[in-house]
Amino acid sequence: MTKAGLKVKINALPDNHISIELEVPAARCKSSYDAALSRLGSAIRLPGFRPGKIPKQVIIQQIGIARIKAAALEKLIDMTWKEAIVQESIEPISEAQLKEELQTLVDRFSPDKSVTFTLEAEVAAASKQEEE
């Protein structure tokens, strides 16, 4: 996946916490979805199909679209969080927490559209000076 187009907006919260809004472009969403589909597809075994040669529609039918979207989003959230840390010089001292439920995000996720989500994390006190 390319790193192009990741939009990051940081808001300071009380007690050394920050809220990071990440907007991921449609191309990265599509790439993550396709990778999740491929990854999950290679893990299932169906009679009549060679491993790794199952058509996408059959994979979607067997696994379910929601599970594929969830896998794509989990990977996308993890990767963009790591990029945001480097890009914005964030020093987190806690794991980032998704502000909304993952299921809500899965419900509104479309691989052909950009997605925006917000993460919250505790940061080292020194990095507060770098925030806008």
For each residue, the residues with C-beta under 8 A, 3 or more apart:
1: 28 31 32 35 79
2: 5 27 28 31
3: 6 83
4: 25 27
5: 2 24 25 27 28
6: 3 22 23 24 25 28 80 83 84 87
7: 22 23
8: 20 21 22 84 87 88
9: 20 21 23
10: 18 19 20 21 88 90 131 132
11: 18 19 20 21
12: 17 18 128 131
13: 17 18 19 120
14: 17
15: 122
16: 93 122 123 124 125 128
17: 12 13 14 120 121 122 123
18: 10 11 12 13 90 120 121 123 131
19: 10 11 13 99 118 119 120
20: 8 9 10 11 81 84 88 90 96 118 119 120 121
21: 8 9 10 11 116 117 118
22: 6 7 8 80 81 84 116 117 118 119
23: 6 7 9 114 115 116
24: 5 6 28 29 76 80 114 115 116
25: 4 5 6 28 29 114
26: 29 30 111 112 113 114
27: 2 4 5 30 31
28: 1 2 5 6 24 25 31 32 76
29: 24 25 26 32 33 72 76 109 110 111 112 113 114 115
30: 26 27 33 34 111 112
31: 1 2 27 28 34 35
32: 1 28 29 35 36 72 73 75 76 79 111
33: 29 30 36 37 68 69 72 111
34: 30 31 37 38 111
35: 1 31 32 38 39 72 75
36: 32 33 39 40 68 69 71 72 75
37: 33 34 40 41 56 59 60 68 72
38: 34 35 41 42
39: 35 36 42 43 71
40: 36 37 43 44 59 63 67 68 71
41: 37 38 44 52 54 56 59 63
42: 38 39 51 52
43: 39 40
44: 40 41 54 59 62 63
45: 51
46: 49 54 58 62
47:
48:
49: 46 53 54 58
50: 53
51: 42 45
52: 41 42
53: 49 50
54: 41 44 46 49 58 59 62
55: 58 59
56: 37 41 59 60
57: 60 61
58: 46 49 54 55 61 62
59: 37 40 41 44 54 55 56 62 63 68
60: 37 56 57 63 64 65 68
61: 57 58
62: 44 46 54 58 59
63: 40 41 44 59 60 67 68
64: 60 67 68
65: 60 68 69
66: 69 70 106
67: 40 63 64 70 71
68: 33 36 37 40 59 60 63 64 65 71 72
69: 33 36 65 66 72 73 106 109 111
70: 66 67 73 74 102 106
71: 36 39 40 67 68 74 75
72: 29 32 33 35 36 37 68 69 75 76 109 111
73: 32 69 70 76 77 102 105 106 109 115
74: 70 71 77 78 102
75: 32 35 36 71 72 78 79
76: 24 28 29 32 72 73 79 80 115
77: 73 74 80 81 98 117 119
78: 74 75 81 82
79: 1 32 75 76 82 83
80: 6 22 24 76 77 83 84
81: 20 22 77 78 84 85 96 119
82: 78 79 85 86
83: 3 6 79 80 86 87
84: 6 8 20 22 80 81 87 88 90
85: 81 82 88 89 90 92
86: 82 83 89
87: 6 8 83 84
88: 8 10 20 84 85 130
89: 85 86 127 130
90: 10 18 20 84 85 121 123 127
91: 123 124 126 127
92: 85 95 96 121 122 123 124
93: 16 121 122 123 124
94: 121 122
95: 92 121
96: 20 81 92 119 120 121
97: 119 120 121
98: 77 101 102 105 117 118 119
99: 19 117 118 119 120
100: 104 105 117 118
101: 98 104 105
102: 70 73 74 98 105 106
103: 106 107
104: 100 101 107 108
105: 73 98 100 101 102 108 109 115 117
106: 66 69 70 73 102 103 109
107: 103 104
108: 104 105 115
109: 29 69 72 73 105 106 115
110: 29 113 115
111: 26 29 30 32 33 34 69 72
112: 26 29 30
113: 26 29 110
114: 23 24 25 26 29
115: 23 24 29 73 76 105 108 109 110
116: 21 22 23 24
117: 21 22 77 98 99 100 105
118: 19 20 21 22 98 99 100
119: 19 20 22 77 81 96 97 98 99
120: 13 17 18 19 20 96 97 99
121: 17 18 20 90 92 93 94 95 96 97
122: 15 16 17 92 93 94
123: 16 17 18 90 91 92 93 127 128
124: 16 91 92 93 127
125: 16 128
126: 91 129
127: 89 90 91 123 124 130 131
128: 12 16 123 125 131
129: 126
130: 88 89 127
131: 10 12 18 127 128
132: 10
